[in-house]
Amino acid sequence: MEKDQKYLIPCWHCGAEFNMFDSTFCCHFEPTPLCLFCYQCLCGASEDYRSNILKDAPPEYFEMKQRSLRQKDMKLGELLLNAGKISKADLDVAISMQKEMKAKLGEIFIRMKLITPEDLELFLLDQNSIHESKLGHDLPDPFLIEKLGAEFCLRVGMIPIEVLEIDEKKILNFAIEKREDLARIKLCDELSDYILLPSLGKSEEMKILLRKVKAIKEVEDILTLK
């Protein structure tokens, strides 16, 4: 985000006004900002809407977008390596091809058939957009823990906070201790029905809450822990 910059626009989807400089970009090949209220990107808007919004955007916005794209390209190779999707040799080949083709690194990986477009969308979430969550030591929603499964939450090291339902889409707000955990969590089949909205919990708070979750077997057990 550019300090003190503001460019307020109405969301094409929900109508709420938000500052484009406070937003992050979607994972599509030609990324556009996400609405801060409904999490819809501008890609779904009409061409006229996008043209009108972008033609009036200040130059600093496009500079911010280019920096964001470069950062995502650099992170993508590391994330895919850590997740075991590609090898170091694959990455070296892709970087060489990128210089010749002048294409995005993610597109190169798809052309090499190392990942699918769906894989790319999972891994391109901008990790810098993860904010810190003030969890405290209260136990999270017991019924949400039961729904996801206490064992699953412990295995991936996450604390579910709430589920928001917007236009029949389920958005899962959850806390993790380290940004690096997100790439692994995004691959979990148990979360395939959710749009993921992660936040960072402080190490000590996460340890306390995960110890409480460890004691959970049934919903009744959760309610007796408070």
LUMVEX-890798 format. One record per atom (N, C-alpha, C): chain; y, x, z; atom name; residue number from 1. Coordinates in steps of 0.2 Angstrom, whole numbers. Each point is the difference from the previous one (the first is absolute). Layout:
% residues N
c;c2;c1;c3;a;k
A;Y;X;Z;CA;NUM .
...
This chain:
% residues 226
c;c2;c1;c3;a;k
A;-6;4;0;N;1 .
A;6;-4;0;CA;1 .
A;6;4;0;C;1 .
A;5;-2;-4;N;2 .
A;7;4;0;CA;2 .
A;4;-3;6;C;2 .
A;2;5;4;N;3 .
A;4;-2;6;CA;3 .
A;6;-4;-2;C;3 .
A;1;-5;4;N;4 .
A;5;-5;-1;CA;4 .
A;1;-3;-6;C;4 .
A;-5;0;-5;N;5 .
A;0;-3;-6;CA;5 .
A;-2;-7;0;C;5 .
A;3;-5;-3;N;6 .
A;-2;-7;0;CA;6 .
A;1;-2;-7;C;6 .
A;-5;-4;-2;N;7 .
A;0;-4;-7;CA;7 .
A;-5;-6;2;C;7 .
A;4;-5;2;N;8 .
A;-3;-6;2;CA;8 .
A;-2;-5;-6;C;8 .
A;-7;-2;0;N;9 .
A;-2;-4;-6;CA;9 .
A;-4;-6;3;C;9 .
A;0;-6;-3;N;10 .
A;-4;-5;2;CA;10 .
A;-7;1;-3;C;10 .
A;-6;-1;4;N;11 .
A;-6;1;-2;CA;11 .
A;-2;-6;-5;C;11 .
A;-3;2;-6;N;12 .
A;-2;-5;-5;CA;12 .
A;-5;-5;3;C;12 .
A;-4;2;5;N;13 .
A;-6;-4;2;CA;13 .
A;2;-5;6;C;13 .
A;3;3;5;N;14 .
A;1;-4;6;CA;14 .
A;8;-1;1;C;14 .
A;4;3;-4;N;15 .
A;7;-2;0;CA;15 .
A;4;4;6;C;15 .
A;-3;4;4;N;16 .
A;3;3;5;CA;16 .
A;4;6;-3;C;16 .
A;6;2;3;N;17 .
A;4;5;-2;CA;17 .
A;-2;7;4;C;17 .
A;-1;5;-4;N;18 .
A;-2;6;4;CA;18 .
A;3;6;-4;C;18 .
A;1;6;4;N;19 .
A;3;6;-2;CA;19 .
A;-6;4;-4;C;19 .
A;2;1;-6;N;20 .
A;-5;4;-4;CA;20 .
A;-1;7;3;C;20 .
A;5;3;3;N;21 .
A;0;7;3;CA;21 .
A;-5;0;6;C;21 .
A;-1;-6;3;N;22 .
A;-5;0;6;CA;22 .
A;-7;-1;-3;C;22 .
A;-1;-1;-6;N;23 .
A;-7;-2;-2;CA;23 .
A;-4;6;-2;C;23 .
A;-6;-1;-2;N;24 .
A;-5;5;-3;CA;24 .
A;-2;-3;-7;C;24 .
A;-3;4;-3;N;25 .
A;-2;-2;-7;CA;25 .
A;-7;-2;0;C;25 .
A;-2;-5;-5;N;26 .
A;-7;-2;-1;CA;26 .
A;-4;6;-3;C;26 .
A;-6;-2;-1;N;27 .
A;-5;5;-3;CA;27 .
A;-1;0;-7;C;27 .
A;3;-4;-4;N;28 .
A;-1;-1;-7;CA;28 .
A;3;6;-4;C;28 .
A;-2;1;-6;N;29 .
A;2;6;-4;CA;29 .
A;8;0;-1;C;29 .
A;3;-6;0;N;30 .
A;7;0;0;CA;30 .
A;3;-3;6;C;30 .
A;0;3;6;N;31 .
A;1;-3;6;CA;31 .
A;7;-3;1;C;31 .
A;0;-5;4;N;32 .
A;6;-4;1;CA;32 .
A;0;-1;8;C;32 .
A;6;-2;3;N;33 .
A;0;0;7;CA;33 .
A;-4;-6;3;C;33 .
A;-2;0;6;N;34 .
A;-3;-5;3;CA;34 .
A;5;-4;5;C;34 .
A;-1;-7;-1;N;35 .
A;4;-4;5;CA;35 .
A;-2;2;7;C;35 .
A;5;0;4;N;36 .
A;-1;2;7;CA;36 .
A;-3;-6;4;C;36 .
A;0;-6;-3;N;37 .
A;-2;-6;4;CA;37 .
A;-7;-3;-3;C;37 .
A;-1;0;-6;N;38 .
A;-6;-3;-3;CA;38 .
A;-5;6;-3;C;38 .
A;3;6;0;N;39 .
A;-4;5;-3;CA;39 .
A;-2;0;-7;C;39 .
A;4;-4;-4;N;40 .
A;-1;-1;-7;CA;40 .
A;4;5;-4;C;40 .
A;-2;4;-5;N;41 .
A;4;4;-4;CA;41 .
A;3;-3;-5;C;41 .
A;5;3;-3;N;42 .
A;4;-3;-6;CA;42 .
A;-4;-1;-6;C;42 .
A;-6;4;0;N;43 .
A;-4;-1;-6;CA;43 .
A;-2;-7;-2;C;43 .
A;-1;-4;4;N;44 .
A;-2;-7;-1;CA;44 .
A;6;-4;-2;C;44 .
A;6;2;0;N;45 .
A;6;-4;-2;CA;45 .
A;1;0;-8;C;45 .
A;4;-4;-2;N;46 .
A;1;-1;-7;CA;46 .
A;4;7;-3;C;46 .
A;-1;1;-6;N;47 .
A;4;6;-3;CA;47 .
A;7;-1;1;C;47 .
A;3;-6;-1;N;48 .
A;7;-1;1;CA;48 .
A;2;2;7;C;48 .
A;-4;-2;5;N;49 .
A;2;1;7;CA;49 .
A;0;8;1;C;49 .
A;-5;3;-2;N;50 .
A;-1;7;1;CA;50 .
A;6;4;-3;C;50 .
A;2;-2;-6;N;51 .
A;5;3;-4;CA;51 .
A;7;-1;4;C;51 .
A;1;-6;2;N;52 .
A;6;-1;3;CA;52 .
A;1;4;7;C;52 .
A;-6;0;4;N;53 .
A;1;4;6;CA;53 .
A;1;7;-1;C;53 .
A;-4;3;-5;N;54 .
A;0;7;-1;CA;54 .
A;6;3;-3;C;54 .
A;3;-4;-4;N;55 .
A;6;2;-4;CA;55 .
A;6;1;5;C;55 .
A;0;-3;5;N;56 .
A;5;0;5;CA;56 .
A;-1;5;6;C;56 .
A;-6;3;0;N;57 .
A;-2;4;5;CA;57 .
A;4;7;0;C;57 .
A;2;3;5;N;58 .
A;4;6;0;CA;58 .
A;-5;6;-2;C;58 .
A;3;5;-2;N;59 .
A;-3;6;-2;CA;59 .
A;-5;3;5;C;59 .
A;2;-1;7;N;60 .
A;-3;3;5;CA;60 .
A;-7;-3;1;C;60 .
A;-1;-6;-2;N;61 .
A;-6;-4;0;CA;61 .
A;-5;3;-4;C;61 .
A;2;2;-7;N;62 .
A;-5;3;-4;CA;62 .
A;-2;7;2;C;62 .
A;5;3;3;N;63 .
A;-2;7;2;CA;63 .
A;-5;-1;6;C;63 .
A;1;-5;4;N;64 .
A;-5;-1;6;CA;64 .
A;-7;-2;-3;C;64 .
A;0;-4;-5;N;65 .
A;-6;-2;-4;CA;65 .
A;-4;7;-2;C;65 .
A;4;4;-4;N;66 .
A;-3;6;-3;CA;66 .
A;-3;4;6;C;66 .
A;3;1;5;N;67 .
A;-2;4;6;CA;67 .
A;-7;-3;2;C;67 .
A;1;-6;1;N;68 .
A;-6;-4;3;CA;68 .
A;-6;1;-5;C;68 .
A;1;0;-6;N;69 .
A;-6;1;-5;CA;69 .
A;-3;7;0;C;69 .
A;5;5;1;N;70 .
A;-3;7;0;CA;70 .
A;-4;1;7;C;70 .
A;3;-3;5;N;71 .
A;-4;1;6;CA;71 .
A;-7;-3;0;C;71 .
A;0;-6;-3;N;72 .
A;-6;-4;0;CA;72 .
A;-5;4;-5;C;72 .
A;2;3;-5;N;73 .
A;-4;4;-4;CA;73 .
A;-3;6;4;C;73 .
A;4;3;4;N;74 .
A;-3;6;3;CA;74 .
A;-5;-2;6;C;74 .
A;2;-6;3;N;75 .
A;-5;-2;5;CA;75 .
A;-7;-3;-3;C;75 .
A;1;-3;-6;N;76 .
A;-6;-3;-2;CA;76 .
A;-6;5;-1;C;76 .
A;1;6;-3;N;77 .
A;-6;4;0;CA;77 .
A;-3;2;6;C;77 .
A;4;1;5;N;78 .
A;-2;2;7;CA;78 .
A;-4;-6;3;C;78 .
A;2;-6;-1;N;79 .
A;-3;-6;3;CA;79 .
A;-7;-1;-3;C;79 .
A;0;1;-7;N;80 .
A;-6;-1;-3;CA;80 .
A;-5;6;1;C;80 .
A;2;6;1;N;81 .
A;-4;5;2;CA;81 .
A;-3;-1;7;C;81 .
A;4;-2;5;N;82 .
A;-2;-2;7;CA;82 .
A;-5;-5;0;C;82 .
A;0;-5;-5;N;83 .
A;-4;-6;0;CA;83 .
A;-6;1;-4;C;83 .
A;-1;6;-3;N;84 .
A;-6;2;-3;CA;84 .
A;0;-3;-7;C;84 .
A;5;-3;-3;N;85 .
A;1;-3;-6;CA;85 .
A;0;5;-6;C;85 .
A;3;6;1;N;86 .
A;0;5;-5;CA;86 .
A;-1;7;3;C;86 .
A;-2;5;-4;N;87 .
A;-1;6;2;CA;87 .
A;7;5;-1;C;87 .
A;0;6;3;N;88 .
A;5;4;-1;CA;88 .
A;1;2;-8;C;88 .
A;-6;1;-3;N;89 .
A;0;1;-7;CA;89 .
A;3;-6;-4;C;89 .
A;-2;-6;2;N;90 .
A;3;-6;-3;CA;90 .
A;7;0;0;C;90 .
A;3;2;6;N;91 .
A;7;0;1;CA;91 .
A;4;5;-4;C;91 .
A;-3;6;-1;N;92 .
A;3;5;-4;CA;92 .
A;0;-2;-7;C;92 .
A;-5;-3;-3;N;93 .
A;0;-3;-7;CA;93 .
A;5;-5;-1;C;93 .
A;0;-5;5;N;94 .
A;5;-5;-1;CA;94 .
A;7;2;0;C;94 .
A;2;5;4;N;95 .
A;7;3;1;CA;95 .
A;1;3;-7;C;95 .
A;-5;4;-3;N;96 .
A;1;3;-7;CA;96 .
A;2;-5;-5;C;96 .
A;-4;-6;0;N;97 .
A;0;-5;-5;CA;97 .
A;7;-3;1;C;97 .
A;2;-1;7;N;98 .
A;7;-3;1;CA;98 .
A;6;3;-3;C;98 .
A;-1;7;0;N;99 .
A;6;4;-3;CA;99 .
A;0;-1;-8;C;99 .
A;-6;-1;-3;N;100 .
A;0;-1;-7;CA;100 .
A;2;-7;-2;C;100 .
A;-3;-5;4;N;101 .
A;1;-7;-2;CA;101 .
A;6;-3;3;C;101 .
A;3;4;5;N;102 .
A;6;-3;3;CA;102 .
A;-1;-7;2;C;102 .
A;-6;-1;4;N;103 .
A;-1;-7;2;CA;103 .
A;-1;1;8;C;103 .
A;0;-6;3;N;104 .
A;-1;0;7;CA;104 .
A;-7;2;2;C;104 .
A;-1;4;6;N;105 .
A;-6;3;2;CA;105 .
A;-5;-6;1;C;105 .
A;2;-6;3;N;106 .
A;-5;-5;0;CA;106 .
A;-3;-2;-6;C;106 .
A;4;-1;-5;N;107 .
A;-2;-2;-7;CA;107 .
A;-5;5;-3;C;107 .
A;1;7;1;N;108 .
A;-4;5;-2;CA;108 .
A;-7;-1;3;C;108 .
A;0;-1;7;N;109 .
A;-7;-1;3;CA;109 .
A;-4;-6;-3;C;109 .
A;4;-5;-1;N;110 .
A;-3;-6;-3;CA;110 .
A;-3;2;-7;C;110 .
A;4;3;-4;N;111 .
A;-3;2;-7;CA;111 .
A;-6;5;1;C;111 .
A;0;4;5;N;112 .
A;-6;4;1;CA;112 .
A;-6;-3;3;C;112 .
A;1;-7;1;N;113 .
A;-5;-4;3;CA;113 .
A;-2;2;7;C;113 .
A;5;3;4;N;114 .
A;-2;2;7;CA;114 .
A;1;-5;5;C;114 .
A;5;-5;-2;N;115 .
A;2;-5;4;CA;115 .
A;1;-6;-4;C;115 .
A;0;-6;3;N;116 .
A;2;-6;-4;CA;116 .
A;7;-2;2;C;116 .
A;3;-5;-4;N;117 .
A;7;-2;2;CA;117 .
A;0;-3;7;C;117 .
A;-5;-3;2;N;118 .
A;0;-3;7;CA;118 .
A;0;6;5;C;118 .
A;-4;5;-1;N;119 .
A;1;6;4;CA;119 .
A;7;2;1;C;119 .
A;3;1;-6;N;120 .
A;7;3;0;CA;120 .
A;5;-5;4;C;120 .
A;-1;-6;-1;N;121 .
A;4;-5;4;CA;121 .
A;-1;1;8;C;121 .
A;-6;2;2;N;122 .
A;-1;1;7;CA;122 .
A;3;6;2;C;122 .
A;0;5;-4;N;123 .
A;2;7;3;CA;123 .
A;7;1;-1;C;123 .
A;4;-4;-4;N;124 .
A;7;2;-1;CA;124 .
A;5;-3;5;C;124 .
A;-3;-4;5;N;125 .
A;4;-2;5;CA;125 .
A;4;6;3;C;125 .
A;7;-1;0;N;126 .
A;4;5;3;CA;126 .
A;0;1;7;C;126 .
A;-4;5;2;N;127 .
A;-1;1;8;CA;127 .
A;6;1;4;C;127 .
A;6;3;-4;N;128 .
A;6;1;4;CA;128 .
A;3;-7;2;C;128 .
A;-2;-6;-2;N;129 .
A;2;-6;1;CA;129 .
A;-3;-3;7;C;129 .
A;-5;4;3;N;130 .
A;-3;-3;6;CA;130 .
A;5;1;6;C;130 .
A;1;-5;3;N;131 .
A;5;1;6;CA;131 .
A;-4;0;6;C;131 .
A;3;2;6;N;132 .
A;-3;1;6;CA;132 .
A;0;-7;3;C;132 .
A;-6;-2;3;N;133 .
A;-1;-6;4;CA;133 .
A;0;1;7;C;133 .
A;4;-5;4;N;134 .
A;0;1;7;CA;134 .
A;-5;-5;3;C;134 .
A;-6;3;1;N;135 .
A;-6;-4;2;CA;135 .
A;0;-2;7;C;135 .
A;3;4;5;N;136 .
A;-1;-1;7;CA;136 .
A;-8;0;1;C;136 .
A;-2;-2;6;N;137 .
A;-7;0;2;CA;137 .
A;-3;-7;0;C;137 .
A;3;-5;-2;N;138 .
A;-3;-6;0;CA;138 .
A;-5;-1;-5;C;138 .
A;-5;-4;1;N;139 .
A;-6;0;-5;CA;139 .
A;3;-4;-6;C;139 .
A;-2;2;-6;N;140 .
A;1;-4;-6;CA;140 .
A;-3;-7;0;C;140 .
A;1;-4;-5;N;141 .
A;-2;-7;-1;CA;141 .
A;-8;1;1;C;141 .
A;-3;-3;5;N;142 .
A;-8;0;0;CA;142 .
A;-3;-3;-5;C;142 .
A;2;-5;-3;N;143 .
A;-3;-4;-5;CA;143 .
A;0;4;-7;C;143 .
A;6;4;-1;N;144 .
A;0;4;-6;CA;144 .
A;-4;6;1;C;144 .
A;-1;3;6;N;145 .
A;-5;5;1;CA;145 .
A;-7;-2;-2;C;145 .
A;-2;-6;2;N;146 .
A;-6;-3;-1;CA;146 .
A;-1;-1;-7;C;146 .
A;5;-3;-4;N;147 .
A;-1;-1;-7;CA;147 .
A;-1;6;-4;C;147 .
A;3;6;2;N;148 .
A;-1;6;-4;CA;148 .
A;-6;4;3;C;148 .
A;-1;-1;6;N;149 .
A;-6;3;3;CA;149 .
A;2;6;4;C;149 .
A;-2;0;7;N;150 .
A;2;5;4;CA;150 .
A;-2;7;-2;C;150 .
A;-7;0;-2;N;151 .
A;-3;6;-2;CA;151 .
A;4;3;-6;C;151 .
A;2;-4;-5;N;152 .
A;4;2;-6;CA;152 .
A;6;3;2;C;152 .
A;4;-3;5;N;153 .
A;6;2;2;CA;153 .
A;0;7;3;C;153 .
A;-6;1;4;N;154 .
A;-1;7;3;CA;154 .
A;-2;5;-5;C;154 .
A;-4;-2;-5;N;155 .
A;-2;5;-5;CA;155 .
A;5;3;-4;C;155 .
A;5;-5;-2;N;156 .
A;6;3;-4;CA;156 .
A;6;2;4;C;156 .
A;0;-2;7;N;157 .
A;5;2;4;CA;157 .
A;7;-4;-1;C;157 .
A;-1;-6;-1;N;158 .
A;6;-5;-1;CA;158 .
A;0;-5;5;C;158 .
A;6;-2;2;N;159 .
A;2;-6;4;CA;159 .
A;3;-5;-4;C;159 .
A;-4;-6;-1;N;160 .
A;3;-6;-3;CA;160 .
A;6;-3;4;C;160 .
A;5;-1;-3;N;161 .
A;6;-3;4;CA;161 .
A;1;-8;-2;C;161 .
A;0;-1;-7;N;162 .
A;1;-7;-1;CA;162 .
A;-2;-1;-8;C;162 .
A;-1;-6;-2;N;163 .
A;-1;-2;-7;CA;163 .
A;5;-5;-2;C;163 .
A;4;2;-5;N;164 .
A;5;-5;-3;CA;164 .
A;-3;-3;-6;C;164 .
A;1;-6;-1;N;165 .
A;-2;-4;-6;CA;165 .
A;6;-2;-4;C;165 .
A;1;3;-6;N;166 .
A;6;-2;-4;CA;166 .
A;-3;-2;-7;C;166 .
A;2;-6;-3;N;167 .
A;-3;-2;-6;CA;167 .
A;-7;2;-1;C;167 .
A;-4;-2;5;N;168 .
A;-7;0;0;CA;168 .
A;-3;8;0;C;168 .
A;5;4;1;N;169 .
A;-2;7;0;CA;169 .
A;0;2;8;C;169 .
A;-5;4;2;N;170 .
A;-1;2;7;CA;170 .
A;2;7;1;C;170 .
A;5;1;4;N;171 .
A;3;7;1;CA;171 .
A;-2;2;7;C;171 .
A;-4;5;0;N;172 .
A;-2;3;7;CA;172 .
A;5;5;2;C;172 .
A;3;-1;6;N;173 .
A;4;5;3;CA;173 .
A;-5;4;6;C;173 .
A;0;6;-1;N;174 .
A;-4;4;5;CA;174 .
A;3;7;1;C;174 .
A;-3;3;5;N;175 .
A;3;7;2;CA;175 .
A;-6;5;0;C;175 .
A;2;6;-3;N;176 .
A;-4;5;0;CA;176 .
A;3;6;4;C;176 .
A;-3;5;1;N;177 .
A;3;6;4;CA;177 .
A;3;5;-5;C;177 .
A;-4;1;-6;N;178 .
A;2;5;-4;CA;178 .
A;1;-3;-7;C;178 .
A;5;3;-4;N;179 .
A;1;-3;-7;CA;179 .
A;-6;2;-4;C;179 .
A;-3;6;1;N;180 .
A;-6;2;-4;CA;180 .
A;-6;-5;0;C;180 .
A;0;-4;6;N;181 .
A;-6;-5;0;CA;181 .
A;1;-6;-5;C;181 .
A;6;-1;-3;N;182 .
A;1;-6;-4;CA;182 .
A;-4;0;-6;C;182 .
A;-1;6;-4;N;183 .
A;-4;1;-6;CA;183 .
A;-7;-3;1;C;183 .
A;-3;2;6;N;184 .
A;-7;-2;1;CA;184 .
A;0;-7;2;C;184 .
A;5;-3;4;N;185 .
A;0;-7;2;CA;185 .
A;0;-5;-7;C;185 .
A;4;3;-4;N;186 .
A;1;-4;-6;CA;186 .
A;-6;-1;-5;C;186 .
A;-5;4;2;N;187 .
A;-6;-1;-4;CA;187 .
A;-5;-5;3;C;187 .
A;1;-2;6;N;188 .
A;-5;-4;4;CA;188 .
A;0;-7;-3;C;188 .
A;-7;-2;-2;N;189 .
A;-1;-7;-3;CA;189 .
A;2;-5;5;C;189 .
A;0;1;7;N;190 .
A;2;-5;5;CA;190 .
A;7;-2;-1;C;190 .
A;4;4;-3;N;191 .
A;7;-2;-1;CA;191 .
A;2;-2;-7;C;191 .
A;-5;-1;-4;N;192 .
A;2;-1;-7;CA;192 .
A;4;-7;-1;C;192 .
A;0;-4;5;N;193 .
A;3;-7;-1;CA;193 .
A;7;1;2;C;193 .
A;2;5;3;N;194 .
A;7;1;3;CA;194 .
A;5;5;-4;C;194 .
A;6;-2;0;N;195 .
A;5;5;-1;CA;195 .
A;2;4;6;C;195 .
A;-1;6;-1;N;196 .
A;1;4;6;CA;196 .
A;7;2;2;C;196 .
A;2;-1;6;N;197 .
A;7;2;3;CA;197 .
A;-1;5;6;C;197 .
A;-1;6;-1;N;198 .
A;-1;5;5;CA;198 .
A;6;2;4;C;198 .
A;-1;2;6;N;199 .
A;5;3;5;CA;199 .
A;-3;5;4;C;199 .
A;4;5;3;N;200 .
A;-3;5;4;CA;200 .
A;1;-1;7;C;200 .
A;-6;0;4;N;201 .
A;1;-1;7;CA;201 .
A;0;7;3;C;201 .
A;3;1;6;N;202 .
A;0;6;4;CA;202 .
A;-7;2;2;C;202 .
A;-1;6;0;N;203 .
A;-7;2;2;CA;203 .
A;-3;-3;6;C;203 .
A;4;1;6;N;204 .
A;-2;-3;6;CA;204 .
A;-2;-7;0;C;204 .
A;5;-4;-3;N;205 .
A;-1;-7;-1;CA;205 .
A;-6;-2;-3;C;205 .
A;-1;4;-6;N;206 .
A;-6;-2;-4;CA;206 .
A;-7;2;4;C;206 .
A;0;5;4;N;207 .
A;-6;2;3;CA;207 .
A;-1;-6;6;C;207 .
A;5;-2;3;N;208 .
A;-1;-5;5;CA;208 .
A;-3;-7;-3;C;208 .
A;3;-2;-5;N;209 .
A;-2;-6;-4;CA;209 .
A;-7;1;-3;C;209 .
A;-1;5;-3;N;210 .
A;-7;1;-2;CA;210 .
A;-5;0;5;C;210 .
A;1;3;6;N;211 .
A;-4;0;6;CA;211 .
A;-2;-7;2;C;211 .
A;6;-5;-1;N;212 .
A;-1;-7;2;CA;212 .
A;-5;-3;-5;C;212 .
A;2;1;-7;N;213 .
A;-4;-3;-5;CA;213 .
A;-8;3;1;C;213 .
A;-1;6;2;N;214 .
A;-7;2;1;CA;214 .
A;-4;-4;4;C;214 .
A;3;-3;5;N;215 .
A;-3;-4;5;CA;215 .
A;-2;-7;-3;C;215 .
A;3;-2;-6;N;216 .
A;-1;-6;-2;CA;216 .
A;-7;-2;-4;C;216 .
A;-3;-5;2;N;217 .
A;-6;-2;-3;CA;217 .
A;1;-7;-3;C;217 .
A;3;-5;4;N;218 .
A;2;-7;-3;CA;218 .
A;7;-1;2;C;218 .
A;2;-6;-3;N;219 .
A;7;-2;2;CA;219 .
A;1;-1;7;C;219 .
A;-5;-3;4;N;220 .
A;1;-1;7;CA;220 .
A;1;7;4;C;220 .
A;-3;5;-3;N;221 .
A;1;7;4;CA;221 .
A;7;2;-1;C;221 .
A;3;-1;-6;N;222 .
A;7;2;-1;CA;222 .
A;5;-4;5;C;222 .
A;-1;-6;0;N;223 .
A;4;-4;4;CA;223 .
A;0;2;8;C;223 .
A;-6;3;2;N;224 .
A;0;2;7;CA;224 .
A;2;7;1;C;224 .
A;2;3;-5;N;225 .
A;3;7;1;CA;225 .
A;7;0;2;C;225 .
A;4;-5;-1;N;226 .
A;7;0;1;CA;226 .
A;1;0;8;C;226 .
